[in-house]
Every structure is written in C-alpha cells, then in structure tokens.
Amino acid sequence: MQEPLSKKQLEFIVSSVAKWNLAHGAVSTGKTIGSAFRFMQAVDQCPDSEIAMIGKTSTTLYNNVINLYFQAPELSIFRPYLTWIPSKRELKYKDKTITTYGAKDEGSVQLIQGRSLSLAYCDEMTLYPNSFILMVDNRLRKPHSMGFAAMNPSYPTHVLKQWIDKSEKGDPNYYSLHFVLDDNPYLEESYKDRIKNSHTGLFYKRNVLGLWCLADGAIFDFFDEEVHVKKKPPCAAEYWIAGIDYGLNNAFACVLLGVSTGKYTQEGKKIWVEDEYYWDHKQKMRQKTVSELARDVANFLEPYSVKNIYIDPSALPMKLDLQKFGIHTVDANNNVLDGIGIMTSEMSKGNLVILDKCKNLIREIGGYVWDSKAAEKGEDEPVKKDDHAIDALRYAIASHKVQEYNPYKNSMDASNYMSSRFQPTARRF
C-alpha cells in the first residue's frame, strides 16, 4: 500500500519540469524518495529507452535508490511494473530499459560518451567528477531530455551549486528545492536530535543544515580531553581491531582499538583507542627496516585477540612482512572524507574515546586542520602533516562496521520506525 508523500516531496514532484531538477539539503529529509518518484513518472511518459540512472558506484546506486522502488511504501505504485536484472545491472519499467552507471572517477566519462539521453537520474551527484557531471549534461540533448538529481551539499563553488544559483535567479533550465530535517514528517524529534548530535563542524553545516560551505579550521573542533580522553576503557572489550599507517620516510603508527557492540551491556556501542605503537625515526634518530617494524607490530598486538588489522592498500611491503609473522591484514577504506566523517560522528556521540597513554594520537588530533589552499580549489582535504596515528585510526574506524545493539528493540524509537518501514536503506533518505 502506498503511503503519503511529504509536502516537500510533493512540491518537488509537481514543480520539477526543468531540464535539470535538483533536490539538495540535509540528510534523512526525503530527497531520494521525492526525486525517485518524480523520475519514474518521467520514465512512464518517456517516448524511448534512452534512460540512465547513475550513482557514485553501481552498488551505491542500487542500495540508495533502486532498492527503494521494491521496499519503500511511497514508491509502491511503480512496483508492479519494475524488474531488476542483476546480471545486466538494468532496471526494466514496463517496456523500457533503464541502464545504470557508476561515476567513481574521471575514467567513468567514457561509459556515457556518445550516448544521447532522454532521462537521467543522478544519486549523490556532488560526489561525481566534474567532467562526468558536464558529460551527463551534454548527453541530455533531446528536446524532451530531463535530468533529476539528489545530493547533499558540497563546497560553494561546485558546479551544481552554480546550477542551483541559476535556478534561484529564474533560469528556466534549472529547478532546485532545498530540504531540511523538518521536511521529513516520519522523523521523530529524538531521531532528529541524534542526527544533529552525531555531526560537527563541516559535516554539521552540510549534513544537518544543508549548507554549501568550505572546509576550514580545526577538524576536531569539539575535541575536549576531559570528555574524550579516559584513563581506562569504558567497558570490557568483546574484541580488538587495529589500524596501521605505514611510513618509512615519515612516522609509522599502529593503533589498537577495543570494541564493545553493546550485546552484553545496556550502554550500546563503544569503541576506544586502547594503545598505540608509534615510531618516528626523526625523533628516535634511527630508521627501522620494514621487517623490524613488522616485528614490533606483531609484539605490540600479540597479547590481544585482534579480529582485523586494517592497513592502507598501497602498503604492500608492510603487508608482506606482517604475513611472515602470521598476521593477516585487511585493505582499509582509505577515503579520507568518509573516514573523517565517521571519526567525528562517533567521537561527538561519545561512542569513541581515547585512553590517555596514546600521547601521539591525542597530540595529532589537536593539530588536525582542513587545508585552506585545497578548499579554495573546491577540495575537502586535511593538511598532510603530523597525521600518522590519525590515519591509522581512520583506517580502522572507516573500515570496520560495528553493529549497534539495541536492547530495547521493541520500542518505537525513530531508528526502529525507519528501519521497519524502509529496510534496508532508510538511513540514506
């Protein structure tokens, strides 16, 4: 049974008749549902199958959007006419074929080069390379061509922000609508409070306020040693994980994290940095070989039941030497912005703390800042200086998924409500 759409979603559906139609703003506001509904309306009316759906990757597109057509009650009106063909990564709507693409890098441009598109749907469009955005725009060259997109904000000089500015100045080729948390009527106040409390700094401005802004200042601007640094772990660890930042010309760092999923406590998920191994040859006045560093890591981790050890995928020499000591490593998610976002979120919520023996990590956090020169070029990057323990922590936090256990799983809090309605992708709306 179809559930009612929100007023903001209906506004987007009724008004999005321009060449480009952009739903942008905070997280969990209904942008995806509204734009996906409108896109499928356009597919139904399209005279041909020159139709594309695009995501950062094909997998994220499926998880964020395509799966909603088969799960979300608001989109149930289209469900009887849709078929997903995994082998071809195609979505069928009645007699029309919708081709899917990933836009993860500059090379992805060739996937759509030469095509003429009648319709395009773009999920997480601010994450695409500019060359891909411009190519999609060029491909929409038929008289009836239209593009639909959902996105969180990025930097203020982004090409999509320029399109939004054009729409606000009355350019008929562009339509945009800004979404905020209160536009989603299904979110309870407690859930909105959790969203607000889980973001800080840049991520709060973009993901909660929906602002297009530059990355500037301290990344961990909320960090308080009295709050985030502890003398002992918050609870017993169920297991440990570790992150390694490999460096010979720079400092080498390995951090050990204790993990409690909350399965055996009422406190929920807890992660803490229990200890660190840090070798700075400039301070120690001695360079260590890869084998020596691998031996040190093996000795450092030996007393603990370490579930996974995450390392930069490019650190092949260290991975090979660790194998000699019987240590298997996992290639880390080394997307910097993803890792910083998760670290700041977990730390601001109180889920991630650091034991006071981790002197180098604590020192690095205090000096971790956004690169102002990169920001001027529209890039969100931290200053690459004195960040080795932070990188090791980032690899572990961004790569290891800890399931948060809820002992009150029968209660109708907002997260359970969202999960019951939109499994498994409600959190992405």
N, C-alpha and C positions, 0 to 999 in steps of 0.2 A: 504494500500500500504506500502510495506517495505521501510524504509528509510536506507540510507547507514550507515554502521558502521564506527567508527573512526579507524584510523591507528593502535592505540594501542589495541583496541578491536580485530581487525583482526589479529594482531600479536599474541595475546593470543589464539585466536581460532585455528590458524594454528599450533602453537607450543606446545599446551598443550596435549601432548601424553604420559606423565609420569604416574606413579602410583598416585602421588599427584600433583595437579596443582593449584597453589595459586596466586590469584590476590589480591595485597595488595597496600596500599598507602592512599593518601588524600581522603577527602570526595568529592562527586559530580564529580568524574573523569571518570565514565563509567565502573567501575569494575564489578558491578552487571549485567549490560546488557551483557557485553562480556562473563562473566563466565556462565551466564544463557543460552546464545545462544549455547556455546560450550557443556554445559551439555545436552541440548536437542538433539543436534547432536548425542551425545554418546548414549542417550536413544533410538534414532531411530535405531542405529546399535546394541543395546544390545540384546543378544540371549534369555533373560529371564526377569522376572519382579522382580528380587531381587534388587530393586532400592529404595533409600531413599532420601528424602530431609529434611534437618534439620535446625532449627533456634533456637535462644535463647528461644523463645516460638513458639507454633504453630501459634499464631496470628501474631507475628512479621514476621515469615516466609511468611505468606500469604501476608501481607502488603508490605513487601520489595521485594519479588521475584515472587511468584505465580501470583499475580495480574498483574505483568508486562507482563506476557505472553498474557493477554487479553487486555492490554492497550497500551504498548509501540510499536510504529511503527517498530522498529528494530527487534522485535520478532514476527511480524505478520505472517511470513512464517509458524510458527508452530500452529497458532491459529485454523485453521480448524480441527485439529486432537486432540485438547485438550478439556477435560471436567473436571470441578472441582465438586467434590461431598462433599458438606459441612458436611453432617451428618457423613461421614466416615473420613473426613479430608484426602481424597485421590485425587490425580490428575491422570486422565486417559490420556494416549497418545496412540492413535490407539488401539492396543490390549494389551497394557502394563499398569500395575498399579504401580503408584509411591506413596509410603507410606510416610507420613510426621510425624516428631517428634519434640518435644521441648527438649532443653538441658539446662534447667534453673538451675539445681543443681546436686549434686553427685548422688541422687537417680534416676536420669534420665537414668543412665547407664543401668539399668535393662530393659529398653524399647527395646534396640537393642541387649542385651546379648543373645548369642546363635544363632543369625542370621548370615548367610553368604551373603555378599552384593557384587553385581556386580558393582553397581554405587552408589555414594553418593554425594549429593550437600550440602555444609555447608555454610550458611549465617551467617555473624557476628561471625566467628569461634573463634576469640580471646576471646569472652565472655563466651565460654563453660568452664566447669570444666576440668582440665587436664585429669581426669580419663575418661571423656566422649570422649575427643579427641583421647586418646590412644585406647579406646574400638572401636571407628569407624575405626581406623587404623587397628586394629586386625581383624575386620569383613570383610575388603577388602582382602579376602584370595583366590579368584579365579584367574586363570591365566590371565583373561581379566579384572580384577577389576580395577576401577579407581575412584579417588576422585577429586572433584572440590570445590574450596572454594573462597569466597570473604571476605575481612576483612580490618578494619582499624588497624593501629599498636598498640602494647601494650608495655610492658616492654621488655628490650633487652635480657633477659634470658628465655623468653617464649618459650615453646616447638615448636611453629610454626615459631618463628624466627630461631630456630635451624634447622628446615627443610629448610627454605629459605637460610640459610648459606650453607647447604649441596648442594642445587641446584646451588648456585653460585660457588661452588667448583667442579661442574661437576658430582655429584651423579645422575645417570640416573633415580632413583626412584622419583626424585623431580624436578618440574619445577615451577619457580616463575617469576612474572612480576610486577614491581613497577609502579604505576600510580600516576601522578601529575595533578594539575588543568589544565595545558595547553594541556593535552591529551584529554580533552573533547571539541570538536570543537563547540558544541552548547552553551557553556557558553560565555556570553558577558563579556567584561572587567569590567563593572560596577558590575556584579554579582560576579565575582571573587574577586573584591575589598571588597564587602560586606562579603564574606566568610572569607577573611583574617582579616578584621576588627572586626569580631564577635568572634574571638578566641584569647586567650592569654596564655602565659606560656606553661604548659604541653599540653593543648588542641591545641594550635597553632602548636607546634612541631609535634604532632601526626596527627591531622586532616587536617592541611594545608600543612606542609612539608612532612608528611608521614614518620616520623622518629620513630624508635623503641627506646624509651628513658625512663629513670627513672623519677619518680615524685620527685622533690626536690625543696627546697627553699619555698618562700612565695607563697601562692596560689593566693592571690590578689596582685601580684607584680606590677600591673599597678595602684593600687588604689591611688588617689590623692584627698585629702579633698577639695581642691579648685575647683575640677571638679565634684566630686561625692557626695559632701555634700552641701545641699542647706538650705537656711533659710525658704523658703516657697515652696509649691507644684508647679510643672511646669505648671499645668493647673487644671481645675475643675475635680473632680472625678466623674465618672459615677456610681461607686460603690466601696465598700471596701471589702477586704478579710483579713484574719488573719491566723497566724501560731503560734502554741503552742509547746514549748519544755517543757515537764513535768519533774520536778525533785523535790524530797524531800531531798535527801542527797546532791544534787547539786543545783545550782541556777535554778530558774523557770523563763521562759521567754515567753512573748506573744508579737508579733509584729503586727502592723496594717498597711496594705498597701492600698494606694489609686490606683485606676485603671482607665485609660482612654484608650479605644480601638482605639481612633482616629476617631471615627464615626462622631464626631461633631467638629473636628479641622483638620487643614492641617498638623499637626505635627506627625501623626502616633501614634503608641502605646507608652504609657508612664506608668510606674509603679514607685511608690515611697513609701518608708517606712515613714509613717506619724508620728507614735508614737510607744512607747514600754512600756510594763509593765515588770518589772524585780525585782525579789525578791531573794536575796542571803542571806540566813539565817546566813551564817558565818560572813558577814559584818554587818547585822542588829542585830545579837546576839539574834535572836528569830526564832524558827521554826514555820511555819504555817501549819495547817492541810489542807487536800485536799479540804474540804468544804470552808475553808477560801480563799484558792487560787481561787477556782471556783467562789466565790462571787466577789473577786477582778477583775477577768476577765470579769464577767458579768457587773460590774460597769464601767470598762475600755472601753468596746465595746458598751455600751448602747447608747451613742449619735450618733452612726454611723449606716448607712444602710449596714450591713455586709452580703455579699452574701454567702460566705463559710468560715468556720473555719477549718483549716487543723491541724491534730494532729497525732503524732506517733501512729500507730495501736496498739502498746503494752500498751498504757497509759489508760487502762480500768478504773481504779478508777477515774481519772480526767474526762473521758467521761461521766461516770455515774453521777458524781456530777454536771457537767455542765447541764445535762438533767434536773436536779431538778430546775434549773434556766431558763428552757425553751430554752436552747441553744443546737442546734443540730450540731455535729461535723462530719467531713469527714475524713476517714482514709487517711493519706498522703502517697505519694510516698516517701519512705524513703531510696531509693537507693542513697547512698552518692555521688558517682561519677556523676550520672545523675544530681543531684541537683547542685553540684558544677559547672558542665559544663554549665548549664542553667544560673546560677547566674553570672558567669564570662562573659558569652557571652552577656547577657542583659546589664550588667554594662559597659562593654567595648564599646558597641554600643551606650551608652548614654540613653538607654531605662529605666534603673533602677537607681534611685538616693535615697539618704537618707537625711531626714531632721535633722538638727543639734541638735535637742532635744534628739535624740536617742544615747545618750552617750555610753551606754554599747555595742550596736551593732558596733558602729564606733571603739571602743577600741578593740573589738574582731577581727574585720576584719584585723586590723594592725598586730595582732599576729598569724593569722591563717596560719599554715605551713604544708607542707607534712611531713609525718612520715618517716624519713630516714631508720629506722630499718625495717619498713614494706616494703619499696621499695627494700631493699636488699633481701627480700623473694619473690619479684615479686608481691607485693600488693600495690595498689594505695589507701592510706588512709591518712587522715589528723591526726595530733596529737590531741587526745581526751582530750583537756584541754581548759577551758575558751572559749567554743564554743556554749553556750546555746542560745543566741539571733541569732547567725548564723544558728543554726539548725532550729529554729523557722522560720526564713526567707527561709531557704532551703525547708522546708516542703511546704510552701505556693507557692513559685516560681515553684518548680518542679511538683506540683500537679494541679495548676490552669492554664488552657490553655486560653490565651488571643488571640483572633483573631485580627491580624493586618489589619486594614482597609486601603485600598489604594484608595484615591480619584481620582487617575489617572489610573483607571483600564483598560482603553482602550489603554494605551501606551504600546509599545512593549519593556518593560524592560526585563531583563533576567528572573526574577522570574515569570512574566506572561507568557513569552515564554515557560519556562519549564513546568509551570502548564498546559498550553493549549496542550502541547504535551504528557505529561505523567501523567495526573490525575489518581489517587490521590497521587502517590508515587514518583514523580520526585525528590523531595528533598533528597531522600535516595540513589540516584545513586552514 
